[in-house]
Amino acid sequence: MPKPPLTLHLAAPRGFCAGVDRAIKIVEMALEKWGAPVYVRHEIVHNKYVVDGLRAKGAVFVEELDEAPTDRPVIFSAHGVPKSVPAEASRREMVFVDATCPLVSKVHIEAQRHADNGLQMIMIGHAGHPETIGTMGQLPDGEVLLVETVDDVATVQVRDPSKLAYVTQTTLSVDDTAGIVAALHDRFPQIVGPHKEDICYATTNRQASVKAMAPEVEAILVVGAPNSSNSRRLVEVGARAGCSYSQLVQRAGDIDWRALGPVKSVGITAGASAPETLVEEVIDAFRDRFDVTVKVVETAVENVEFKVPRVLRQGAGEPVT
């Protein structure tokens, strides 16, 4: 019996961003340099497949620094950490490597610069997300106020409306954030914004690609993890851009074929922490059931690359000191 025809619209760019690629390399290079085990505070990136792969190589993932021994290296995740974390690692005389994405570090530097100029910070972000915790932890308690929605802007209590600045989490919805920024400017006309938008290039590009494909397909599948902010935003963007069936899947086994129904066109993308091998796995699952034609939807070309810390670019095999 012949398979029904299906066109897969494959988003480009998709998957790993430069910050995620760098963070994974940092763990792999640390294992080469110091041997196993190497400890990682928090998931290095939000993807179970990636974390499980690094765990199999000798990485040990912990939630807090005190779960790691002082005689083994520890790596801080790509999401960034509060200043108290490296300070505590130094106090314990631990070897540590910071895998914070450079674009997140840029936001940290912005926050500190504004604070040095006497401005109280407002952060647009998601409560409890590691990146939000890390950015708010760059400054003393009370110096960074969190808003998640436009409604939050109306109720936030600031010290001095004339001395404010804002930063954002790097993985937010571009459209949602624009609305919150507009509300901030309406309520606090003198508020100072970043020199360049904090939402990173990868988040922006992946959302643009989903917007381009959404009107052309009957369903969108976003390959990514439930705790990945940028992946969940892609699902929301797809739904808002006109695709009524927009779903997150971690792997091909998560596809709900019954809910998907007899479709003829499906869009596929991947969050910035999802490896391409999982996208290929999803495509193969469709090939098993359909006569697939792949159409690439390219809306941007990415050539960004971040260097790993110098300590890992030196000779391997040196003892931990």
MOCORZI-V112024 format. One line per field, one symbol per residue. ss: DSSP state (H for helix, E for strand, L for the rest). psi: psi as a letter, one per 40 degrees, with the letter a starting at -180 (. if undefined). burial: 1 if it has 24 or more other C-alpha atoms within 12 Angstrom, else 0. A space follows every 10 residues. Layout:
BEGIN
ss = ???
psi = ???
burial = ???
END
This chain:
BEGIN
ss = LLLEEEEEEE EELLLLLHHH HHHHHHHHHH HHHHLLLEEE ELLLLLLHHH HHHHHHHLEE EELLHHHLLL LLLEEELLLL LLHHHHHHHH HLLLLEEELL LHHHHHHHHH HHHHHHLLLE EEEELLLLLH HHHHHHLLLL LLLEEEELLH HHHHHLLLLL LLLEEEEELL LLLHHHHHHH HHHHHHHLLL LELLLLLLLL HHHHHHHHHH HHHHLLLLEE EEELLLLLHH HHHHHHHHHH LLLLEEEEEL LHHHLLHHHH LLLLEEEEEE LLLLLHHHHH HHHHHHHHHE EEEEEEEELL LLLLLLLLLH HHHLLLLLLL L
psi = hiiiihhhhh ihiiahiddd dddddddddd dddeiiihih hihdighddd ddddddeehh hidideeiie eiiihhieei iidddddddd defihihheh hddddddddd ddddddeehi ihhhahhehd ddddddedii heehhhhdid ddddehhidh eegiiiiiie fihddddddd dddddddgde ihiidihdhi dddddddddd ddddeeidih hhhiidehdd dddddddddd eehdghihhd ideehgdddd agiehhihii ieehiddddd ddddddddei ghhhhhghei hhfhhhiiid deeaiieiih .
burial = 0000011111 1111111111 1111111111 1111011111 1111111111 1001100111 1001100100 0111111111 1110110010 0001111111 1111111101 1111100011 1111110011 1111111110 0011111111 0010010100 0011111111 1111111001 1011100100 1111001111 1111111111 1111111111 1111111111 1111111111 1011111111 1100100000 0011111111 1111110110 1110010001 0101001000 0000000100 0100000000 0
END
